[in-house]
Structure formats: C-alpha cells, structure tokens
Amino acid sequence: MGNPYPCEVTPSNTKIGWIGIGVMGSAMAARLLSEGYSLTIYARNPSKANSLVNLGAQLCTSPAELAKSCNIIFTMLGHPQDVRQIVLTKDTGILSGLTTNGVIVDHTSSHPELAKEIFAAANEKNCWAVDAPVSGGDIGARNGNLAIFAGGEKKIVDWLLPLFEIMGSKVGYMGNAGSGQSCKIANQIVVGANLMGLSEGLVFAEKAGLDKSRWVEAVRGGAAGSMVMELFGKRMIDRDFKAGGFAEYMVKDMGMGVDFVEGPKKKDDENEVVIVMPGASMVKQLFSGMVANGDGKLGTQGLITVLERINGVV
C-alpha cells in the first residue's frame, strides 16, 4: 500500500487507523468518519466499537494488522505503558506493521521521554511520529473544539492539519518530539489548580449560604472565570460526575509534572534540574484521595467531593 505523504491528506487517498475508543477517542474518531474518511479500528473489547462500526468503521485483530492497512494511525489510550505496548511491542505493535512514510499520532496524555523514543523508533523505519495530546474534555471532543498540542517534525504536523482541524479548533505546534506531551503536562498543572480553586469556591459558597448557581453566574465574567468553570461549574453543582476524563488519569498527569526531571539521570549529578511545584503536588494528593475513596473513574470535576469530605459538607 502506498502512503500519500507528502500529497495532500484527503478522504480519497488517506486510510486512517484508530486505537483507543473511550469517551474521548470514540468522539474524535466519529468526527473523522463524519467527514468521509476511511477508518479502521483495533479494540481489545470489540463490542465497545459497535457505535463506530455502525458509522462505517472496520475492525481488525491487532495493532500490526491495522498498521499494514493504514497510512496514519491515531492512538488515544489511558497510560504511557499502554502506548508502549500498542506501539512498540515486537511483531504485534503498530511499528512492526507500519509501512514506509506511515505516521503515528499519539493523542494520549503520556510521557515526553516515551514520545521521543517512539519518534526515534519510527525514524528507523523511515516513518514518522507525532505526539499530540489534547485538552477540552468530552464536550470539546464531540464538538471538534479541542486544543491540540503537537510535537515532532513541523512538516508532518502541517501535513496533518486537515485531520487535526476536524477534531480541534486550536492546533499548537510546540517543537521537537516530546514537546506536545510537555505542553499537556503544563496544561494539566493549570487545569488541576483551577479545578481545586473552583471546588473550594463552591464549598465556601455553600457554607456561606449562597446559591451556588447564582455565585457561578456572578463570578464567571470576572477574574475568577475560566474554561474549567465553563466546562464543569454546572456539572459540579448538579452532581454530574460522568467522566470525560477519569480522575485517576489526573493522578498520572500531575505525577508526570511533579516528578519531572531534565538532564542526565545520574545520582547526585550536579547538572540535574528538578522542578518544584507545591501546588501541583497538592492537587495530585487530592486526586489521589479521590482514587483512594473509590472514585477514580469519576470525571475530574468530581474533585469537589474530596473538598466536601474534608469540610463535612456530605
């Protein structure tokens, strides 16, 4: 099968593979199908793919088989170890079946070092890899309003723009391989802080006897307003903790920020640089509390439940 790169990406000459059909991945894949692109899916649980199959997607039996039949493969998985297994496993992973000039695009919130490793492994096969994590939650995924943070070769990111623009309203090229993932980690640090602030504000408003909906409406247009408030304020008030992104994933994302180290990984190396972030550490602890309470599968807006427990609201 020939690969269209560097020809223009169009539905007629591009065959897309997709792995990872959770809440976010399924919505993103559906948008590509709605624009007429051919889509092949690998799913460890094929029954979860029924909605996409009904829209015209095809199923295959392994990541390697998918790679042999597709030009561009998107992944949207849960954890870095999932990405490593799906992409790099010998004989069955994506790279084992990817043809020359094939492109892997990883939308998973993963580790920058793994993104660099995948980029190098793809280059050895005369292929390409882009790390392109997203922000915007399930609503952004359904509406095509995601922010996409892309790292890798700029010419490949530019080539992929017709696909990115179906799924997102803002595409930021961040730099070399791993830069997209570093951008997402920084994004999650800010999102986590906003979720904590919104949760505390709502708990305080309730303790003070305020109507929480009126409080949100009053402050949303001022300095306290944020995209987090727009996405999650009403959900928190309505006790709607359905997951767009699992709380347990925030433990992973915040952990990659809190534990981030640049430079040689040698003990007592004076060139090692450690970034200290007390706010991110606290937010990670709060989300870890959610997981410990058995609420790891709730949406990230469920962080308010931890603050409520601390303050005896529930």
N, C-alpha and C positions, 0 to 999 in steps of 0.2 A: 504494500500500500504506500503510495506516495504521500509526502507531507506537504501541505500548502505553503509553509513558511519559505520565502518571505512574501508570498502572494497574499492579497487581502483576505481577511477572515470573513467568510460568508456562509450561510446555511448550505449552499450547494457544494462547497469544497472542504468543509470542516466537519469532522466526526469527533464528537465530544464524549469523553468518559467521565463518570462521576462516582465517587466513593465517599459515603457519609451522608445519610439521608435522615438525620434527626430533624428537629424543628427548623433550624436554620438551613441546613443543607437541602432539605426537601423543597423549601420555598424558593431557594436560589436556583435549584435545578429546574423547577417548574417554570420559572421565568424564561430560561433558555429554550425550553420546549415550546413555550407560547410564541417565541419569535421564529419558530420554524427550524431550529437546529436539531440535528440527529443526536440522540443521547443514549448511551449505553451505561448500565448501572451494575456495579457489584455490591451486593449486600450480604452480610453474614446471616441475616434473617430475611430471606427473600419476601416473606409476607408483608414486611414493612414497606416494600417497594410498590405495593398494589396501586396506590394513588398515582404514582408517576407512570407505571405501566399503562394505566388507563388513559394517560395523556399521550402515550405513544413511545415511551422509553422501552428499551430492550434490556433483558437481564443476561449476565454472563456468570461463569462459575468461579473465576479467580481474577485478582488484580492483573496478573500477567496476561491472561486471555484478553481482558479489557484493553490493555495497552497495545496489544498486537493489532487491534481493530480500530484504534482511535488516534487522532492527531494530537489532541490536547486532553489531558486528564486532570480533573479537579478533585481535590480531597478536602473534606470538611469533617474532621474527626475530633475525638474528645481530648486525647492526651498525646504528648510527644512520643511516648512508647508505641502508641497506635500508628502514628505516622511512620516511625522507623520500621515497624513490621510490614505495613502495607506497601511502603515504597522500596525498602532496601533488602527485604528477605530474598536470599538467593533462590532462583528458579521459579518462585511464585509471586514475587513482588513486582510492582509496576516497572521498575527499571529493567528487570530481566526480560520484559517483553516489548519495551518501548523501541520504536524504530527511529532511524536517523532523523534528526531535527524535530523529534517529538518534544512536547512541552508538558512539564508537570507544574501545576499551580496549586500550592497548598494554602487553603483558607483557614486551616486550624490555627488556633492560638497556641503556638509552640515555642520551642527554644531557638534563639538566634544561632547557636552553635550547630544545632541539627540542620537548620536551613542551609548553613554554609557547607555542611557535609553532603547534603543531598545535591546542592549545586555542583560541587566538585565531582561527585559520582556521576551526575548526568553529563557533565562536560566530557568525562572519559568515554562516554558512549556517543559523543557528538550530538547530544541532546541538551535541552535547556530546563532550568528550574527557576520558578519564581515563588517567593514567599509573600503571600498577600492576605494576611488576616484582616478581619472586618470588624466594624463597630456599627451598632444601630439596632441590635436585638431582632426579635421575631417580626415586629412591625416593619422595621426597615427592610428585612429580607423579603417579606411579602410584597411590599410596595416598591421595591427597587431603589430604596433611598439609603442604602448602606454607604458608610465611608470605608474605602478600601486602601490599605497601606501596603505598597508594593516594593519589594526588594529584589535585586537581580540585575540582569542586563537591561538597560533602558530601552534598547531597540525591541526587545521581546515584550516588555511591558507596554510600549506604544503599540505594538502589533496586536496585543490582546485587548486594546481599548474597546473595540466593538462589543466584546463579551462583558467586560467589566462594566460598561455603561448600561447594560441591560440589568445588572444586579445592583449597581450603586450609583449614587448621584455625585459622589466626590471620589476621585481616584488620585491618590498622592504617591508620586514616585519618591521613595525615601533614600535610595542609594544602592550600594552593593548588596549581595546576598546576606540575609540576616537582618537587614535594616528594617524591613517590614515588620518582623517579629519584635524588634526592639521598640519600634514605634507603638505597637499594640500593647506591650508591657507598660510603657509610659502612659498610654491611653487608659489602661485599666487602673493604674495608680490614681489617676484623676477621677475616673468613674467611681472607684471604691470610696474615695473621700467624699464625693457628692452623695453617694448612697447613705453613708454614715451620717452626714450632715442633715439630709432630708429626713432620715429615720429619727434622729434626735429632735429635729424641729417639730415633727408630727407628734412625738411622745410629749414634748414640752407643751405643745398647743393643747393636747388633750388634758394634761394635768392642770393646765391653767384655765380650763373650762371653755376653751374656744371651739367653735365649729371648725373642724379640720378642713372641710371643703372650702369654706369662706377664707380660711387662713391661706391655703394654697392659691386661691384666686387673687387674694390681696397682694401676695409677695411675688408671684410668678413674673410680673413685669419689671421688677426691680433687680437689685444686685444679687438677691438670693435665687433668682430664676436660673434654670439650667435645662439642658436637654434631658438630664436624668429626671427632673421634676416633671417635664412634659410627658416622658415615657411612662413613668412609674408612680407619680403622685396619686392619681385616681386609683390605680391598682392597689396601692398600699392602703388607702382609705377604705376601699371596697373589700379588702382581704382577698384580693385576687392574686394568688401567688403561683399561678400557672407559669411554667418555665419557658422563657425564650432562650435563656442561657442558664444552666444549672448553677446553683450556689457553690457546689463542690468544684466547679471549674474556676471560680474566682479564687479559691484557695490555691489552685495550681498557678493561675496567672499572677496573683500577688506574690506567691512564693518565688517565681522566677525573677520578680523585681527585687524583692527583699534580699534574695541570695545572690544577686547579680555580681559577678566578678569579671574584670577585664585584665588582660595581661597573662603572663606565664603562670600556669597552675602549679607553682612550686612552693613548698612550705617555707615560710619566712622570707619569701622573695621580696626585696625592698621595692621592686617595680610593680608589685601587685596593687591594684586600685580597688577598694571596696566602697560601694555607695551606701551610705547610711540613711535610711528613710523611716523615722519613727512613726509617722502617720500611716504609711503603708503596712508597717509591722502590726499596728493596732487593728487595722481593717482586716488583715489576714487572720488575726486572732478571733475577731468577731465572726467572720465567715467560718472559721474552724469550729466555733461554737455552734453555728447552725448545723454543721455536719455532725457534731457530737450529739446534738439534740435529735438526730434522725431526719433532719430537714435538708440534706444535701441535694435532693432532687427538686426542691422548690426553686422558683426563679430568684434571681439576685435581689429583687425587691423585697423578698422575704427577710432581708437583713433586719427589718424593723422588729421582727419577732424576738430577736436577741435583746434589743434595747428595751422592748416591752417587758421581757422576763426580768431583766436587771432592775427595772423600775416598778415592778409589781403591777403593771397595767393589765396583764392577763393572768 
